[in-house]
């Protein structure tokens, strides 16, 4: 019978005793102990299993939990290889997740103190014999059964303990009288500060300042460590920003990028296969373990936290959610790429953190990641920084991050991952030994990057986020009308765009994100697909050199006049384009969404009868604009986009420009299908999508 998935379950006894799947990470307890570090900082992105590892630490090292430890670690690596410190420490664990961050600084600090007191209360529940006599006497004078409540009341007395530092200093100092070996575990040390940082860097700076209450809390721990009351401290979190901002003298070992800890949080290939075999009923499932592994690898794998690490790891929670959705759907197809509240939360925080990066640097970063890939040897989509351990302080006078710090921020958040030197040398022509090279790790976060770009255009994002057109049906039949309907409903948003290149980018991005959100589980989607011949990248897309330039309407009109197709214009007739505000330069008003004039028998009218659209990004040789490769047996698609902004050119001139654009697109598509991979796909459909002069043209190339 398949085991339960430990989604949102991190209590070790429940996982081990109640039928949940357990992936054995206990060998890292041995590695951690052997490293001999007094203060260890372990950073990983959200939902990577950090809390689960702190549970292993607590149950393995705590004296009071020794009897449970024997049972919980049966049949594990560490169970048969105990270390010298096993069950020898008095463990205190603080969990700083879930702190109230929405009601001002004073409430944040109150909630912070409450979390500290919760950890103290948990400790005394395991060690009632160590409860201070003063607290015992208070409990006896009230209700002896409520001694835990007396502990909480004692340490939450604001007159006696007005600050977080005073609480921790009193508690640890008291333990020093008994000379126990104390281990401090701090889980999610920056959960609440990161939440504040993503919304208001100014408030973050006021809370995390060097002379602030959080700083004093850690300084107290440092002092007690030097007094040898504390044996060791283990801290988990996501970002180094809080420590870098608030602490200057707190010495710690950042083990996050050490090669021996690369796989301590997250799943390896072998662990994902074990997870699948333990939780999936393969008698009912229509997929093999290898097929599921391949899909999960594309979506959630790719993380390397140590530059020299040979093996990449998967996002733990995303893997568990994938399997849960797969089972709940009764194995009726893969779950959608972005689904549920977790995806929305990721996107909200992602947007907030990107807003911390200076606008000009953010634009450069997003442009660089435009061509990021998911594990293929494509030569683009790589970012480089001069080392990945630079300080990331955020202060009230410097709340914004530059490009390098922005890249490091996204790395710690899990939106970028390290490349090992061999991979970087293979993909980066100007490789330098002292640089750290990063890329988007997988399809899940690639879609988030693209979705963020659309987030700048709220109307477009809201429309593509609602499946009004059944885009998922594209995986079953070659009926593009759903995509045409979506684009036509958004025509006004594109027409009003002043910058033609930005308008182009919006349209290609819209199609990509719409397919990602609504049909991504059916397709392997690639923007800017790199064409290969004989396994080598191609630096051409089938056009002549002169055809890479924009089409000059004045030249086209001159050609039509010289060949007698149209007459010379009157002296008041001029060719003009839109002004900087998006309206025609001569003030005649927008032609957004209008049809071709009655009686026009030119290219546009005839093509509208059979449909077609446009291209959103500048022409790049050897790269198809958008490829949607079906993961099943249905149709696949190859899209070429073209764009021409509106103007007051004559109808005959507009028809000729559209004809030239369409001709270019057809030749490019014919060239792209000679690619090594695309040429092997039998049910591949080629579409031109052109947006020209306020009209969409969408059509298949025979």
N, C-alpha and C positions, 0 to 999 in steps of 0.2 A: 504494500500500500504506500502511495507517495507520502512523503513527509510534509509537514507544514512549513510555510515560508515565514521566516522571522522578520516580517515587515513591521517596522516601528517597535520591534521587540528586542531589547538589549539586556534583559535580566537573565544572567547566565543560568541560574538554576531552572528557570522556566524553559529555556531553550534546550537544556540537556535532559530535563526530566519529562517534558510534556510533548514529545514527538516532533520537535522542530528540527530542520536540517542544521547541522553544525559543520562549518568548514574549519578545519584545525589550523589555527595560526600560532599554536603554542610554542613552536620552535623559536619564535621571535622573543619569547621570554628569556630563553637562554642567551640569545644574541644581545638583548638589552642588558642583562646582568653582566655579561662578559665585557661590555664596552666600558663599564666602570665610571660612568659620568654621574656627577652629583645632581645637576639640574639639566634635564633633557627637554627640549622643545620639539614637538612633533607636529608639523603642519601638513595638512591635507585639505583638499576641497571638501565641501559639504557632501554628506551621504557616502562616505568612503569607508565607514566601519571604525572610525577612531574610538567612539564610545565603547564599542564591543571590546576593543583591546584594553581599555581601562578597566573593564570588568574582569578580564583575564588577570590583569595585574592585581586587582583588589583581592580576588578569591585565591590567587596563588601565594601572595606574600603575607596576608593578614593572619596573625596568630589566632585570632578569635574564630577564623573560618577554616581552621585546619581540617576538622572532620569533614566538612562539606567539600573541601578541596580534593580529598582523596576520591570522593564519588564523582565530582564534576570533571576531573581530569583523567578519569579512567579511559583507557584506549586512546590516549593522545600521545603526541610526541613527548611532551614534557612529563607526562605521567610515568613514563618508563625511563626518563633521564632527569631526575630531580637535581636542582642546583643547590649550592650551599645556603642561599638565603631563603629557600622555600619555607613559608609559614613562620617567619622570624621577625616580622615587623608589625608595628601598630599603624594601620593604614587609615588615613583620613582623606575622603574624597569630596571635592567640591564640584558641583555642576552649575556652570553659569549660563546655561541656555534658559530661555523663557523669561528673562528679566524684562519688566515693563519699561519700554523706551518711549512711550507716547505721551507721557504726562509731565515732562519736565525733568530737569537735572536732579532735583531733590528726591523725586519718586524713584528715579534710576538708582540713586545711592541707597535709598531705603530697601529697594528690591535686591540690590547687591548684598547688603547686610543680611537680609532674610535668607539668601542662598548660602551665605557663610554659616549662619546659625543652623540651617538644615543639615549641612555637612557635619557640624559639631554634634547635633542631636543624633544623627545616624551613628557616629562614632561611639557615643556614650550608651546607645542601645546595645552595642556589641561589648562594651566594657563598662557595665554598670558599677563595678567595683572601683572605678576611677573617678566617678562623679564627685565633684567638690563637696565637702562637708556642708558648706553654706547652702548649696542647692538642696542637699538631702534634708537639711533641717527645715527649709521652706516647704518642701513637699510633705514632710511629716506633719507640719502644722496645718496643712490644708487637706489634701487627699493623697495618701501614700501611693495610690494606683496611678497618679498623674505626675510621676516624677519626670517623664519626658516633657510634659508641658512646663514643668518648673525649669528645666534646662533652657527651653526656648525663651521663657519669660526672663530668665536671668541674663542671658546674653543679648536680648533685645531691649534691655533697659537703656534708653538713650542718655540718661543722666550718667550712668556708670560707664557706658560704652557708646560714645557719640559718633564714632567713625568706624569704617571697616577695619582700619589698621588697629584700633584699640581692641576690637573684638578678637582678631586673630592673634595679636600680641599677647593678650591675657590668656587665651586658650593654650597656645603652644608653650608659653612660658610656664604655665601651670603643669603641663605634661613633663617639663624639664625636671621638676622635683622628683619624679618617679624614675627618671633616666631610662624611659623606654626608647627603643629605636623607632623613630616616626618616619613614615613615608607619606608625603603629600601628593595627591593626585588632583590636578585641576583640569577638568574636562570642559571644552568649549570656552576657553578663557576669554575669547574675543567675540563670542556670539552676539552679545548685546551692543558692544561698541561698533561692530561691523554694521549692525542694523542702523545705528545712529549715523555712522559714516556715510552709508549709501543714501541717506536722506538729508543730512545737514552736517557738512564737515566743520562748520563753525561750532556747533554744539559738541561734536566729537572732540575738537581741540580743547574745549573748556573742561571736559571730563577727563581726558587722557593727558593733560599737561603734566610736566615733570614734578610740580609741587602739589599735584592733585591727590585725591583720596585713593584712586587706583594705584598710583605710583607708590604711595606710602604703604599700601597693603603689601606690595611685593618687596619693598625695602624691609619691612618687618620680617618677612620670610627669609630674606637674605641674611639678616642679623642673626636669627635663630639657627640658620644653617651654619654660620661661622662659629656659633657657640656649641655646635655639634649636637644640638637637640634633635635636629632633623637629619635623617640619614640620606634621603634623596627626595627629589621633586620631579614629577613627570607632568608636563603641561601639553595639552592638545589644543589646536586651534586651526584657523584657516589662513590668517594673514599675520605678517610680522609687524603691521602698522602700529598696533596698540603698544607693543613692547618698545618699538623704535621711538615712538612719540613720547611715551611716559617714563621710560627707564633709561638712564645713561650708565648707571653703575651696576645694574643687575646682570651678573655674569651667568650665562647659560650656554649649553652646547646645542646648537641647532642640528639635530640628527636627520632632518627631513630629506636632505639631499645625499645622505650617505648610502653608498651602494648596497650595504648589508640590510638597510631598512626599506629598500625600494618596493618590495612586495608585502610589507607589513599590513597595509590597509589597501583594500581593493582585491579583486579576484584575478588570478592567472588563468590561462587557457585551461589548464588541467583542473583547476578548482571550479571553473564554470561547467566543464563537462561533468564533474562530480555532482555539482548542484543540479544539473539537468537530470541526471540518472536518478537522483534521490527524490525529485519533486514532480517529474512529468510522467504521465502514464503513456508510454510509447505504444501500447496496444491500441489506444484510441487516437493518439496524435498522428497526423499524416506526415509529419516531418521526422527525419532522422536526427540523432544527436549532432552529427556533423553539420547538417543544414541549419539547425538552430544556433549552433556555435558560430557559424559563418555570418548569420544575420546579426547576432549580438555583437560580434567582433566589429562589424561595420558601424554599428550604432554607438557602442559604449566602450570599446577598447581604445588603446593607443596611448595611455598615460605612461610616461617615464619620468620619474622624479629624481633619479640619479643619472647624470650624464653618461656614466659608464655602464649603466644597467642594461643588461642584455634583453630582459623580458619586460614587456609592457603589461599593464594591468587594466582591468575594467572598473567602471564605476559600480560599486557594490549595490546601492539601492536601486539604481536604474535597471540592473540585471534582475533583481528580485521583483520589481514592478512589472517588467516585461513578462516574466514567467507567470505571475499572478494574472495579468490580463489575458495571456494566452490560454490559461486554464479556464478562467471565467468565461471566455468566448467559446469554450468547448473545442478549442483548437481550430476554429473556423477562420484561418488566416492570421497573419502577423498583426499585433496591435499597432495603432498609429504611432508615428515617431514622437509627436508631442501630444500628450494627453494628461488630463488630471490636474489637480491643484499644484502639484510639484512643478510642472512645467511653467505655470503662470508665476509661481513664486520665483523660480529661476530667472524668468524674463524680467520681472519687476526689479529684482536686486541687480541683475546684470545691467539694466538701464541706469539704475542709480549709480553704480560704480563707474560706468563709462562717463557719466556726467562729471566725474572728478578729474578727468583728463582734459587738459587745455584743448580748446576747440580745434586749433590748427594741427595739434599733434594727434587728436582723435581722428580727424579726417585722413591724415597720413596712415594711421594704423588701420582704419577700416579699408582704405584703398589697398593696402598691402595684403590684408586678409581676404580680399575679394576672390583671389585665386587659390585660397587655401584648399588642400586636398585631404583626403582621408586615407592616408597610407600608401598612395601610389607615388611612383617616382616622377612626379611632375615638377618642373623646375621653378615654379612660382609658389606664392603663399607662405614664404618663410620670413620670419622676423628675427633680428639679431640684436643682442644687447651685450655690453662689455661686462660680463659677469652677472650672476643672478642673485647676489646677496647684498646689493646696495641698500643703504638705509632708506626707509619709506616713511619718514616723518611727515605728519600733517599738522600744521600749526595754524593759528588764527590769521597770521599775516601771510602764510603760504599754504592755502587750502587746496591748491590745484597741483596735479601731478604732470610732469613732463612726459615725453614719449617713452623714454627708457623705464621710468617708474610705472607708467601706465601698462607697459608690456609685462613687467614683473607682477603687477597687480593681477592682471588677467591670468598669468601663469598660476599664481597661488589659488585663484578662484576656480581653476580647472577648465578655463576656456582656451588655454594654450598648454602645450606640453613640450618638454625638452626633446631634442633629437640627439641621438648618440653621434659621436664624431664620424663614424663610417657613413651613416645616413646623410649627415650634413655635407660631407665631402662629395658625396655622389650627386647631391642636388644643388649645391651652392658653388657657382663657378669661382667666386672670389672668396673662398673659404679662408678664415683666419683662426689659428689655434686658440687665441685668447677670447674669442667670442662665444657666447651661448646662443644657439639657434633654436627657435621655437616654431611650432606650427599648430593649427587646429587639430585636436586629437581624433575626432570622430564626427560622424554625421549628425549626431544629436546637437553638438555645440556649433557645428557649421550652420545648421538651420537657425540657431539662436542669433548668430552674427547677422545673417541675412534678414531675419525678422526685425532686428534692432534697426537696420537701415530703413525699413518700411515704417518703423515706429515713429519716425520723423514726419510721417504723413498719416495722421490719425484716421482720416476718412478711408484711405486705401486699406490700411491694416484692418479696420473694422469690417470692411466688405469681404476681404479675402479670408477672414477668420470665420465666416459663416458659410456653410456649404449650401448655397442656394442653387448651385448649378450641377451638382452631382459629379464633381471632377473625378471621384473614385472610379466612376464607370469607364474612364479612359483606359483603365487596365484591362477591360473586358472587350470593348469594341472600339473601332476607329471612328468615333463620332466626336468631332471637335466643337460642336455647336455650344456645348457647355462652357468652354473656354472663351468662345466668341461672345457669348452673352455676358460673361463676367467683365470682359474688357470693354464692351460697349457701355455697360453701366457705369464704368469709371472714366469715360472719355473726358468729361469736364475737368477732372482732377489733373489729367495730363496736359490738356490744352492750355490751362492757365499757368503752366510752368514756364518761367521766363528763360531759364538756362536750357538750351536744347540738349546738352549732354546730360544734365540732371534729369530732364524729361525721359531721355532714352533709358537711363539707369533705372528710373522708377518702373518702367514697363517691364523690362526683363526681370527685374527683381520681383515685381508683382506676380508674374507667371511662375517664377521659381518658388516663391514662398507659398503661393496658393497651392501648388502641387505638393510642396513639402508638408503643409498642414493638413491637406485634405486627401492626398493620394500618395504620400511619401512612403507608406509601408508597402506599396505595390511596385515602386520604381526605385532604381538606383539613379538618382538625379545628379547631374553634373553641369555646373555652369562653366563656361569657357573650357569645354572639353578639348584636350590637346590631341591633335591628329598625329598618328604615327604611321610610318611606312617602314616595313622591315625592322620594327622595334626601335626606330629612331624618330625623334620629333621632326615634324615638317614645318618649314618656315614660310609656307605659302598656303593660300586658301583658294587658288584657282583664278584669281583676278590679275589683270595687268597692273603694272606699277601706277599708271595714271588713274586707275579706278579706285584707289584708296582715298583720294581727295573727295571733299563734299561736292555735290553737283551744283554748279553755278547756274542759277535760273536765268541770269542775263545772257550767258553764253547759249543756253538752250533756246531762249527766245530769239536770239540773233540767228541761230541755225534755222529755226522754223521760218523766219522772215526771208532769209536768203534762198531757201528752197521753195518759196512761194506758198507754203502751207498756211501762213497767216500774214496779215497786212501789217505795215508799219503802225506802231501805236500813235494815238493822237498826242499833241504836245502836253496834255495834262495827265496822260497815262504813264505811270511809273511802276517799276517792280520794287516792292518794299517788303520788309520782314517785320516781325514783331519787335516792339520796343522792350526796354528793360523791365517794364511792369507786366509784360505778357500780352499787352494789347497791340494791334497793328500800329506800326510807326506813324502812319498817316491819320490815325484816329478813326478809321472807318468802322471799327468794332470787330469783335471776334467772330470767326466762322465756325466756332466749336460745334461739332456734331451735325453741321448742315449737310444736306445731300448735294450731289452734283446738280448743276442747273438743268432744268427741263430741256430735253432735246439734245443734251450732250451725249454723243455716242462714242466718247473717248475711252481710254484705258480704264479710268477709275469706275465709270458706270458699268462697263462690261464686267469688270472684276468684282464689283460689289455684288453682282448677281450670283457669283460663285464663292465670294468671301476671301479675306486676307488681312494681316496686321503689320507690325514694324519692329525695328531694333532699338534697344535701349542703351547700349554701350558702344564706345568707339571701336572701330574695326581693329582686330588684332589678328595678325596672320597666323594661320595654322591652328586656329581655335574655333570650334563650333560654339555658337552662343549658348545653347541649352540642349542637353541630351537627357531623355528619360528612358532608361533601359528597363524593360519589364522583368521583374524577378520571377514571374511565373511563365505561362505559355501564351499570354496575350500580346497585343501590339506594343511596340516600342516607338519612340518619337525622336525626331531630330528637328530642332527649330532654328530658323535664321530670322533675326529681327532687323528691320530697317525703319528709319525715321526721317521725316522731313517736316520741319516746323511750318506753320501757316504763313502765308504772305498774300499780297494782292496781285500776284502774277495772273496772267490770262489762263482760262481753262485749258486751252491747248498746250500751254507751257507746263501746267501742272500735270496734265496727262502724260506728257513726254518725260518729265522728271520721274513720275511713278513707274513708267515703263522701264526706264534705265535702272531704277532701284530694284525693281522686281527681277530684271534680267541678271543683275549682279547676284542677287540672292539665290536664284536658281543655279547659276554656275558654281557658287560656293557650296550649295548643298550637294550637287553632283560630285564635287571634289571631295567633300567630307566623307561620303559613303565609301570611298576607297581606303579609309582607315583600316588598320589591321583587325580591329575588333568589330567595328560597325559593318564591315563587309561580310561578316559571318552571320549577321542577324537576318533571318528570313522575313519576319513580319515587322519591317522597319518602315515607318511613314515619315515623309519629309514635308515640313510645313514652312511657308513664308508667313511671317507676321509683320505687317507694315502699318505704321501709323503716319499718315501723310495728310497735311492740309486739313486736320480736324476730322479725318475719317479713318476707321480701322478697315484693313483688308486682310482677311485670313483665308488662306487656301492651301490645298495640298498639291505638291508637285508630282506629276504622274511619273 
